[in-house]
Amino acid sequence: MSSRPVLDVLRRHRRAAAVGCGSSMLHQTCEALVPVAIGLAVDRAVATGDVRAIVVSVVAVLVLFAVLSSAGTFAFWVVDRAQFDEAHHLRTAVARAVLRDPAVLRDRQVGDALSVTTSDTRHTAEALGLVSFLASGCFGLLVAAVVLLRIDVALGLGLLVAVPVLVLGLQALTPRLEARVHDRQRTAGLAAAVAADLLAGLRPLRGFGGVPEAVRRYHLASSVSRRAAVGAAGATSVVVGVSTLATGAVLVATAAVAGGFVARGRLDVGEFVTVVGMASFLADPVRNISFCVQQLAVSRASARRVADLLRPDSPRRPLGDTTGAAPLETVAGEVLGVVTTDTATADAVTAAFAAVPGVLVEPAHTVLLGETLADALASGPVPAGRGVPLADALTAAAAPTDLDLPLADGGTNVSGGQRQRIGLARALAADRELLVLRDPTTALDAVTEDRVAAGVRALRAGSGTTVLVTSSPLLLSRCDRVVLLAADGRHATGSHHDLLDDPDYAAAVAR
Amino acid sequence: MSPTSPPASTALPVAAGRRSATVLWRTAAAHPTDLARALATTLLSSAGTVALPLLLGRAVDVVRAGDSLTPLVVQLSVVALLTALTTALARRDAERLGATVAADLRERVVERSLRMDPRVLERAGSGDVASRVTEDVELFTGSVQLGSNVLTALVTVLLSAVGFLTLDWRLALAFCVVFPVYAGSLRWYLPKAGPLYATERTVASARSQVVLQSLHGASTVHAYGMADLQGDRVAVASERTVGASRAALRTFARFSMSMNGAEAVGLSALLFTGFWLVRGDVVTVGAVTAAALLFHRLFGPLGTLLLSFDEVSRAAAALNRLVGVVDLPAGPATDPEVLARAPRRDVGLVVRGLRHSYSDGPDAVPVLRDVDLDVPAGTSLAVVGESGAGKTTLAALVGGVFPPSAGTVTLQGPDGAVDLTTLDAADVRDRVGVIAQESHVFTGTLREDLTLARPDATDEQVHAALAVVGADDWVAALPDGLDTRVGPGELPLSPARAQQLALARLVLRDPPVVVLDEATAEAGSAGARDLEQAALAVVRGRTALVVAHRLSQAAVCDRIAVVAQGRVEELGTHDELLARRGRYARLWDVWSQSAQPTLPAQPTQAPGAAAES
């Protein structure tokens, strides 16, 4: 990924950008010729009273507009399609980057990442349209200059000097604007993140009566965002005011000079109309250029945020603490119970297993993906030669069997126990050689837990190695071997019943 | 599922256009100074835009007559200067108004989302709300800036009609031929555009849900190595939005061509009419020039007006979705007379004839029926039973999370009693605290997370609450203490610690009644008993209803209710229920079977001790 992400966008869509620029230049040329047509019509037809001339003028106007319209619409169609595709490409790339390596999220809140994935990708793609708009604006100025030079060299040169100076002057204002716009986007992202976080924790929040305080905090974040938007409005208005003043000055100066030339016979009235109309028309490309410059600032700010998520080389913090513990030795095909006397050791063992390639560790906190139970159970390709029928996995985990069961938002519409059992069924169906389950039955009642323990044992027997990090006697009594890891580093191995004589073990599994 | 019709039956309501307009106007009118400034500066900047071509037309007559151009140039300069100034002010004022209106609205949307009927929210999904709060808010904010452009354009077009009249009424008439053309293309376009943009928004919302889910479940996806599968889901949802956007674009492209048609017809009509009027010596060449130049200047504003129908459609769709949330009915505030009777201390729970089903209609299957329970003030009741027995529903109803289909939950105090459903959410939460199955660590510092429950809590109070739930040790060990940032992407907390924070929030909030539903479920085995201790500390001295999967937790409660198939089957102390040799005794046997040798909760002591205290 280069450090110029907007350029990358253009490179990816160079054909669309080229075609879009070309036809919008043709469009802009026609726009520039409209004042010429008006001038000619006034001079040759209206001022002379020649009927043939007026008929020719009107037909010419209609043809001019036909070309103008076709070229404009074509440019618009090509560029917007490319923008949709590019936004889609970036959105998918960002999502895939996060999914391949959750550490990419780093310090980002979910709402913030959501706004990068949805809004910033769109703003970045909009650079395509802005660039073709910018190119056609510049070309329009060129056409106008050529027309003006043919009418009068001094006037044409004046405009050729004045207009670039104005454009460069407007450019000088943009760093300030870009900072303000960036601030506006950043604070809007933060406010969205606060809202997304509060909504994600809505049920707990309501349970302890935290809604009024939550509302107050969102209002705070929202007003910070509002103040930033007001600041950006101030900066924008300066740019808009200066650009309007600049186009007004060009118009008045042109009218004054051209009027003087007519008085001295250097121009005819038609040329005066064309020159004045052209000076007035010039406001459009100049304003378009100023608009594009402003919006490109938005695109650049967004593109930086997108590139930040896609950049592969920045340092990352590992998601879990993996120091201290090596994965335990396992015997192929066994069901191994792991009992710890403290949570930190259990975390470390789980994380160490998770770091081994090919090992599946079903996270203790179950998140279900997709819209139905069938979606939630799908977890990508099963390794060659393996596979457990869904129905068997569901039965073993005592999970619901209606595959069309609708699931909302990570399965929060089903009970914690059901969620846990569906997660377990997903892990069983994934059928890995080494499967690690962390506290897989904590949300289950004893009767169901007993059934699930038997089901897991029966399903995994002969199909792979299973590690159960748990303190559930119902699970442990079905293990081939149990390892006790005490906080002081002491290890003990044996069957569940043998280990019950160990006071630390007995305390750990006691209920 | 067809690509253009994702499930909409469960989505949050969408307001009608007229209603949205009213809400928008009222929101703006709540800031009368800002509104008046924005309108005044817009009017002035439009007047300047119309005046310039009229003055230029007069210049043609002046130079043809050979008079001095100087006074006119002075006038032009003044008008150009004022136009620039008022345009800048109009832009600033309108954007400020827009930012304020957008902030007002999004604050109301979020507030209403947070206070929304939980059943409505769960049906709709938080992704729908999140997309309204992020994308729709952003779209709407952008459109208020657009709104100022539309207003400027509209005023400019109206003022230029006056400008044409000052030249000649027939020229004004020639200008008016553009309107039937515009009207015709709008009539063709608008009915097509509305549904297309509505679809575009709905598909975008579905896409947000998938993206949000992927972000929340990133670690799960990573664990399974299913990045490709989930990435494909995002790609499919995103592809669908591309399809919807293209459909809208095709229609819009056709519409935009008709606009150029109107311009061509208008310009031709003006030149043609002007030609005959000049031939008849009715108007000057300067007047026709002015008319042509003015019309040429109007391409921009007219284009803005028509093109904005497109963006306005989009923004209106977004606004309708925002107002849909704003208009969700809010529960009535507690009647002061009822509030006066509502007990704050020594609150007991009385449950009578409780019945609940999650769907309406005669054939709805009740999840819970004929439940009568009494939890005297200061005592605890455990609820046990198999999965699906209705325990969670019972806890939710008693906790006032949502109202029962039938029956009552009464808060009984020494001086009065009230039905839980007659209190508003805040008044319920002053009395009843609920910890439900899932926990959430709120993003921010640890202090911010905890003080959500009690904003005015001092650090001492926060530490004391952490001590009650046994979390003071690990919090003290953090380098930044209460200033440590927690939540997604910050310091990761184990489910057990997250659950401790949940309990600590309840201690800070200090309600007389607590309802704990599987409060230890997410803890994992090693932490479960610590959490049980923590929960016990929270329950102590309060009236409590505890949904217990770990029977050791039930055994230490004063009484136990066994729920099966939506009914209370058994009710009594641990000893009584064991003696009865019924359902509870069987559950207890399974539970204690494999841990029998060192059973810690001595069943003959714990409940008895609690009953005597």
HADDOCK unambig.tbl for C-alpha pairs under 7 A between the chains (distance, minus, plus):
assign (segid A and resid 42 and name CA) (segid B and resid 289 and name CA) 6.87 0.50 0.50
assign (segid A and resid 45 and name CA) (segid B and resid 275 and name CA) 6.97 0.50 0.50
assign (segid A and resid 46 and name CA) (segid B and resid 274 and name CA) 6.87 0.50 0.50
assign (segid A and resid 46 and name CA) (segid B and resid 275 and name CA) 4.56 0.50 0.50
assign (segid A and resid 46 and name CA) (segid B and resid 278 and name CA) 6.69 0.50 0.50
assign (segid A and resid 46 and name CA) (segid B and resid 285 and name CA) 6.92 0.50 0.50
assign (segid A and resid 47 and name CA) (segid B and resid 285 and name CA) 6.20 0.50 0.50
assign (segid A and resid 49 and name CA) (segid B and resid 275 and name CA) 6.68 0.50 0.50
assign (segid A and resid 49 and name CA) (segid B and resid 279 and name CA) 5.71 0.50 0.50
assign (segid A and resid 54 and name CA) (segid B and resid 272 and name CA) 6.95 0.50 0.50
assign (segid A and resid 58 and name CA) (segid B and resid 268 and name CA) 5.46 0.50 0.50
assign (segid A and resid 61 and name CA) (segid B and resid 264 and name CA) 6.65 0.50 0.50
assign (segid A and resid 61 and name CA) (segid B and resid 268 and name CA) 6.99 0.50 0.50
assign (segid A and resid 62 and name CA) (segid B and resid 264 and name CA) 5.74 0.50 0.50
assign (segid A and resid 65 and name CA) (segid B and resid 260 and name CA) 6.59 0.50 0.50
assign (segid A and resid 65 and name CA) (segid B and resid 264 and name CA) 6.01 0.50 0.50
assign (segid A and resid 69 and name CA) (segid B and resid 257 and name CA) 5.72 0.50 0.50
assign (segid A and resid 69 and name CA) (segid B and resid 260 and name CA) 5.85 0.50 0.50
assign (segid A and resid 73 and name CA) (segid B and resid 253 and name CA) 5.94 0.50 0.50
assign (segid A and resid 73 and name CA) (segid B and resid 257 and name CA) 6.64 0.50 0.50
assign (segid A and resid 77 and name CA) (segid B and resid 253 and name CA) 6.82 0.50 0.50
assign (segid A and resid 81 and name CA) (segid B and resid 246 and name CA) 6.85 0.50 0.50
assign (segid A and resid 84 and name CA) (segid B and resid 242 and name CA) 5.85 0.50 0.50
assign (segid A and resid 85 and name CA) (segid B and resid 242 and name CA) 6.95 0.50 0.50
assign (segid A and resid 88 and name CA) (segid B and resid 238 and name CA) 6.02 0.50 0.50
assign (segid A and resid 88 and name CA) (segid B and resid 239 and name CA) 6.77 0.50 0.50
assign (segid A and resid 92 and name CA) (segid B and resid 231 and name CA) 6.91 0.50 0.50
assign (segid A and resid 92 and name CA) (segid B and resid 234 and name CA) 6.45 0.50 0.50
assign (segid A and resid 92 and name CA) (segid B and resid 235 and name CA) 5.50 0.50 0.50
assign (segid A and resid 95 and name CA) (segid B and resid 231 and name CA) 6.36 0.50 0.50
assign (segid A and resid 96 and name CA) (segid B and resid 227 and name CA) 6.53 0.50 0.50
assign (segid A and resid 96 and name CA) (segid B and resid 231 and name CA) 5.12 0.50 0.50
assign (segid A and resid 98 and name CA) (segid B and resid 218 and name CA) 6.91 0.50 0.50
assign (segid A and resid 99 and name CA) (segid B and resid 218 and name CA) 5.32 0.50 0.50
assign (segid A and resid 99 and name CA) (segid B and resid 221 and name CA) 6.34 0.50 0.50
assign (segid A and resid 99 and name CA) (segid B and resid 222 and name CA) 6.38 0.50 0.50
assign (segid A and resid 99 and name CA) (segid B and resid 227 and name CA) 5.10 0.50 0.50
assign (segid A and resid 100 and name CA) (segid B and resid 222 and name CA) 6.18 0.50 0.50
assign (segid A and resid 100 and name CA) (segid B and resid 227 and name CA) 5.26 0.50 0.50
assign (segid A and resid 101 and name CA) (segid B and resid 222 and name CA) 6.68 0.50 0.50
assign (segid A and resid 102 and name CA) (segid B and resid 218 and name CA) 5.55 0.50 0.50
assign (segid A and resid 102 and name CA) (segid B and resid 219 and name CA) 6.11 0.50 0.50
assign (segid A and resid 105 and name CA) (segid B and resid 489 and name CA) 6.74 0.50 0.50
assign (segid A and resid 106 and name CA) (segid B and resid 489 and name CA) 5.52 0.50 0.50
assign (segid A and resid 107 and name CA) (segid B and resid 489 and name CA) 4.75 0.50 0.50
assign (segid A and resid 107 and name CA) (segid B and resid 490 and name CA) 6.11 0.50 0.50
assign (segid A and resid 108 and name CA) (segid B and resid 489 and name CA) 5.75 0.50 0.50
assign (segid A and resid 109 and name CA) (segid B and resid 488 and name CA) 6.03 0.50 0.50
assign (segid A and resid 109 and name CA) (segid B and resid 489 and name CA) 6.21 0.50 0.50
assign (segid A and resid 110 and name CA) (segid B and resid 215 and name CA) 6.37 0.50 0.50
assign (segid A and resid 114 and name CA) (segid B and resid 211 and name CA) 6.98 0.50 0.50
assign (segid A and resid 114 and name CA) (segid B and resid 212 and name CA) 6.39 0.50 0.50
assign (segid A and resid 192 and name CA) (segid B and resid 133 and name CA) 6.80 0.50 0.50
assign (segid A and resid 192 and name CA) (segid B and resid 134 and name CA) 5.61 0.50 0.50
assign (segid A and resid 195 and name CA) (segid B and resid 110 and name CA) 6.76 0.50 0.50
assign (segid A and resid 196 and name CA) (segid B and resid 130 and name CA) 5.85 0.50 0.50
assign (segid A and resid 197 and name CA) (segid B and resid 442 and name CA) 6.60 0.50 0.50
assign (segid A and resid 197 and name CA) (segid B and resid 443 and name CA) 6.78 0.50 0.50
assign (segid A and resid 199 and name CA) (segid B and resid 114 and name CA) 6.79 0.50 0.50
assign (segid A and resid 199 and name CA) (segid B and resid 126 and name CA) 6.54 0.50 0.50
assign (segid A and resid 200 and name CA) (segid B and resid 126 and name CA) 6.96 0.50 0.50
assign (segid A and resid 201 and name CA) (segid B and resid 440 and name CA) 5.23 0.50 0.50
assign (segid A and resid 202 and name CA) (segid B and resid 114 and name CA) 6.71 0.50 0.50
assign (segid A and resid 204 and name CA) (segid B and resid 435 and name CA) 6.34 0.50 0.50
assign (segid A and resid 204 and name CA) (segid B and resid 436 and name CA) 6.49 0.50 0.50
assign (segid A and resid 204 and name CA) (segid B and resid 439 and name CA) 6.22 0.50 0.50
assign (segid A and resid 204 and name CA) (segid B and resid 440 and name CA) 6.73 0.50 0.50
assign (segid A and resid 207 and name CA) (segid B and resid 433 and name CA) 5.78 0.50 0.50
assign (segid A and resid 207 and name CA) (segid B and resid 434 and name CA) 4.34 0.50 0.50
assign (segid A and resid 207 and name CA) (segid B and resid 435 and name CA) 5.76 0.50 0.50
assign (segid A and resid 208 and name CA) (segid B and resid 429 and name CA) 6.52 0.50 0.50
assign (segid A and resid 208 and name CA) (segid B and resid 433 and name CA) 5.12 0.50 0.50
assign (segid A and resid 208 and name CA) (segid B and resid 434 and name CA) 5.87 0.50 0.50
assign (segid A and resid 208 and name CA) (segid B and resid 453 and name CA) 6.21 0.50 0.50
assign (segid A and resid 208 and name CA) (segid B and resid 505 and name CA) 6.99 0.50 0.50
assign (segid A and resid 208 and name CA) (segid B and resid 506 and name CA) 5.97 0.50 0.50
assign (segid A and resid 209 and name CA) (segid B and resid 426 and name CA) 6.44 0.50 0.50
assign (segid A and resid 209 and name CA) (segid B and resid 429 and name CA) 5.01 0.50 0.50
assign (segid A and resid 209 and name CA) (segid B and resid 453 and name CA) 6.44 0.50 0.50
assign (segid A and resid 210 and name CA) (segid B and resid 452 and name CA) 5.35 0.50 0.50
assign (segid A and resid 210 and name CA) (segid B and resid 453 and name CA) 4.90 0.50 0.50
assign (segid A and resid 211 and name CA) (segid B and resid 114 and name CA) 6.56 0.50 0.50
assign (segid A and resid 213 and name CA) (segid B and resid 452 and name CA) 5.78 0.50 0.50
assign (segid A and resid 213 and name CA) (segid B and resid 455 and name CA) 6.73 0.50 0.50
assign (segid A and resid 214 and name CA) (segid B and resid 452 and name CA) 6.70 0.50 0.50
assign (segid A and resid 215 and name CA) (segid B and resid 111 and name CA) 5.66 0.50 0.50
assign (segid A and resid 219 and name CA) (segid B and resid 107 and name CA) 6.07 0.50 0.50
assign (segid A and resid 222 and name CA) (segid B and resid 103 and name CA) 6.20 0.50 0.50
assign (segid A and resid 222 and name CA) (segid B and resid 107 and name CA) 6.98 0.50 0.50
assign (segid A and resid 223 and name CA) (segid B and resid 103 and name CA) 6.93 0.50 0.50
assign (segid A and resid 226 and name CA) (segid B and resid 99 and name CA) 5.64 0.50 0.50
assign (segid A and resid 226 and name CA) (segid B and resid 100 and name CA) 6.46 0.50 0.50
assign (segid A and resid 226 and name CA) (segid B and resid 103 and name CA) 6.10 0.50 0.50
assign (segid A and resid 229 and name CA) (segid B and resid 99 and name CA) 6.06 0.50 0.50
assign (segid A and resid 230 and name CA) (segid B and resid 96 and name CA) 5.19 0.50 0.50
assign (segid A and resid 230 and name CA) (segid B and resid 99 and name CA) 6.52 0.50 0.50
assign (segid A and resid 233 and name CA) (segid B and resid 92 and name CA) 5.22 0.50 0.50
assign (segid A and resid 233 and name CA) (segid B and resid 95 and name CA) 5.61 0.50 0.50
assign (segid A and resid 233 and name CA) (segid B and resid 96 and name CA) 6.41 0.50 0.50
assign (segid A and resid 234 and name CA) (segid B and resid 92 and name CA) 5.55 0.50 0.50
assign (segid A and resid 237 and name CA) (segid B and resid 88 and name CA) 4.70 0.50 0.50
assign (segid A and resid 237 and name CA) (segid B and resid 89 and name CA) 6.70 0.50 0.50
assign (segid A and resid 237 and name CA) (segid B and resid 91 and name CA) 5.50 0.50 0.50
assign (segid A and resid 237 and name CA) (segid B and resid 92 and name CA) 5.10 0.50 0.50
assign (segid A and resid 238 and name CA) (segid B and resid 88 and name CA) 6.27 0.50 0.50
assign (segid A and resid 240 and name CA) (segid B and resid 88 and name CA) 5.71 0.50 0.50
assign (segid A and resid 241 and name CA) (segid B and resid 84 and name CA) 5.11 0.50 0.50
assign (segid A and resid 241 and name CA) (segid B and resid 85 and name CA) 6.02 0.50 0.50
assign (segid A and resid 241 and name CA) (segid B and resid 87 and name CA) 6.11 0.50 0.50
assign (segid A and resid 241 and name CA) (segid B and resid 88 and name CA) 4.22 0.50 0.50
assign (segid A and resid 244 and name CA) (segid B and resid 84 and name CA) 4.95 0.50 0.50
assign (segid A and resid 245 and name CA) (segid B and resid 80 and name CA) 6.72 0.50 0.50
assign (segid A and resid 245 and name CA) (segid B and resid 81 and name CA) 6.22 0.50 0.50
assign (segid A and resid 245 and name CA) (segid B and resid 84 and name CA) 4.78 0.50 0.50
assign (segid A and resid 248 and name CA) (segid B and resid 80 and name CA) 5.06 0.50 0.50
assign (segid A and resid 249 and name CA) (segid B and resid 80 and name CA) 6.99 0.50 0.50
assign (segid A and resid 252 and name CA) (segid B and resid 73 and name CA) 6.74 0.50 0.50
assign (segid A and resid 252 and name CA) (segid B and resid 76 and name CA) 6.17 0.50 0.50
assign (segid A and resid 252 and name CA) (segid B and resid 77 and name CA) 6.23 0.50 0.50
assign (segid A and resid 256 and name CA) (segid B and resid 73 and name CA) 6.11 0.50 0.50
assign (segid A and resid 259 and name CA) (segid B and resid 63 and name CA) 6.26 0.50 0.50
assign (segid A and resid 259 and name CA) (segid B and resid 69 and name CA) 6.88 0.50 0.50
assign (segid A and resid 262 and name CA) (segid B and resid 63 and name CA) 6.61 0.50 0.50
assign (segid A and resid 263 and name CA) (segid B and resid 63 and name CA) 6.07 0.50 0.50
assign (segid A and resid 263 and name CA) (segid B and resid 66 and name CA) 6.07 0.50 0.50
assign (segid A and resid 277 and name CA) (segid B and resid 293 and name CA) 6.39 0.50 0.50
assign (segid A and resid 340 and name CA) (segid B and resid 526 and name CA) 6.54 0.50 0.50
assign (segid A and resid 341 and name CA) (segid B and resid 526 and name CA) 6.18 0.50 0.50
assign (segid A and resid 342 and name CA) (segid B and resid 526 and name CA) 5.55 0.50 0.50
assign (segid A and resid 343 and name CA) (segid B and resid 526 and name CA) 5.36 0.50 0.50
assign (segid A and resid 343 and name CA) (segid B and resid 527 and name CA) 6.02 0.50 0.50
assign (segid A and resid 360 and name CA) (segid B and resid 223 and name CA) 6.09 0.50 0.50
assign (segid A and resid 360 and name CA) (segid B and resid 224 and name CA) 6.12 0.50 0.50
assign (segid A and resid 361 and name CA) (segid B and resid 223 and name CA) 6.07 0.50 0.50
assign (segid A and resid 362 and name CA) (segid B and resid 223 and name CA) 6.82 0.50 0.50
assign (segid A and resid 363 and name CA) (segid B and resid 220 and name CA) 6.42 0.50 0.50
assign (segid A and resid 367 and name CA) (segid B and resid 217 and name CA) 5.73 0.50 0.50
assign (segid A and resid 367 and name CA) (segid B and resid 220 and name CA) 6.76 0.50 0.50
assign (segid A and resid 369 and name CA) (segid B and resid 213 and name CA) 6.62 0.50 0.50
assign (segid A and resid 379 and name CA) (segid B and resid 224 and name CA) 6.44 0.50 0.50
assign (segid A and resid 379 and name CA) (segid B and resid 226 and name CA) 5.64 0.50 0.50
assign (segid A and resid 380 and name CA) (segid B and resid 226 and name CA) 5.12 0.50 0.50
assign (segid A and resid 380 and name CA) (segid B and resid 229 and name CA) 5.64 0.50 0.50
assign (segid A and resid 408 and name CA) (segid B and resid 125 and name CA) 6.01 0.50 0.50
assign (segid A and resid 409 and name CA) (segid B and resid 125 and name CA) 5.96 0.50 0.50
assign (segid A and resid 409 and name CA) (segid B and resid 126 and name CA) 6.74 0.50 0.50
assign (segid A and resid 409 and name CA) (segid B and resid 213 and name CA) 6.48 0.50 0.50
assign (segid A and resid 410 and name CA) (segid B and resid 213 and name CA) 6.40 0.50 0.50
assign (segid A and resid 413 and name CA) (segid B and resid 122 and name CA) 6.66 0.50 0.50
assign (segid A and resid 416 and name CA) (segid B and resid 437 and name CA) 6.06 0.50 0.50
assign (segid A and resid 439 and name CA) (segid B and resid 524 and name CA) 5.17 0.50 0.50
assign (segid A and resid 439 and name CA) (segid B and resid 525 and name CA) 6.10 0.50 0.50
assign (segid A and resid 442 and name CA) (segid B and resid 521 and name CA) 5.13 0.50 0.50
assign (segid A and resid 442 and name CA) (segid B and resid 522 and name CA) 6.55 0.50 0.50
assign (segid A and resid 442 and name CA) (segid B and resid 524 and name CA) 6.23 0.50 0.50
assign (segid A and resid 443 and name CA) (segid B and resid 521 and name CA) 4.63 0.50 0.50
assign (segid A and resid 443 and name CA) (segid B and resid 522 and name CA) 6.87 0.50 0.50
assign (segid A and resid 444 and name CA) (segid B and resid 387 and name CA) 6.88 0.50 0.50
assign (segid A and resid 444 and name CA) (segid B and resid 549 and name CA) 6.51 0.50 0.50
assign (segid A and resid 445 and name CA) (segid B and resid 386 and name CA) 5.62 0.50 0.50
assign (segid A and resid 445 and name CA) (segid B and resid 387 and name CA) 6.34 0.50 0.50
assign (segid A and resid 445 and name CA) (segid B and resid 549 and name CA) 4.91 0.50 0.50
assign (segid A and resid 446 and name CA) (segid B and resid 587 and name CA) 6.83 0.50 0.50
assign (segid A and resid 446 and name CA) (segid B and resid 590 and name CA) 6.43 0.50 0.50
assign (segid A and resid 446 and name CA) (segid B and resid 591 and name CA) 5.40 0.50 0.50
assign (segid A and resid 447 and name CA) (segid B and resid 386 and name CA) 6.91 0.50 0.50
assign (segid A and resid 447 and name CA) (segid B and resid 587 and name CA) 6.82 0.50 0.50
assign (segid A and resid 447 and name CA) (segid B and resid 590 and name CA) 6.65 0.50 0.50
assign (segid A and resid 470 and name CA) (segid B and resid 525 and name CA) 5.47 0.50 0.50
assign (segid A and resid 471 and name CA) (segid B and resid 525 and name CA) 4.85 0.50 0.50
assign (segid A and resid 471 and name CA) (segid B and resid 526 and name CA) 6.47 0.50 0.50
assign (segid A and resid 472 and name CA) (segid B and resid 525 and name CA) 6.87 0.50 0.50
assign (segid A and resid 473 and name CA) (segid B and resid 594 and name CA) 5.34 0.50 0.50
assign (segid A and resid 473 and name CA) (segid B and resid 595 and name CA) 6.04 0.50 0.50
assign (segid A and resid 474 and name CA) (segid B and resid 594 and name CA) 6.24 0.50 0.50
assign (segid A and resid 477 and name CA) (segid B and resid 594 and name CA) 6.96 0.50 0.50
assign (segid A and resid 506 and name CA) (segid B and resid 598 and name CA) 6.41 0.50 0.50
assign (segid A and resid 508 and name CA) (segid B and resid 526 and name CA) 6.74 0.50 0.50
assign (segid A and resid 510 and name CA) (segid B and resid 595 and name CA) 5.86 0.50 0.50
assign (segid A and resid 510 and name CA) (segid B and resid 598 and name CA) 6.61 0.50 0.50
assign (segid A and resid 510 and name CA) (segid B and resid 599 and name CA) 6.15 0.50 0.50
assign (segid A and resid 510 and name CA) (segid B and resid 600 and name CA) 6.68 0.50 0.50
assign (segid A and resid 511 and name CA) (segid B and resid 552 and name CA) 5.96 0.50 0.50
assign (segid A and resid 511 and name CA) (segid B and resid 599 and name CA) 6.81 0.50 0.50
assign (segid A and resid 511 and name CA) (segid B and resid 600 and name CA) 6.91 0.50 0.50
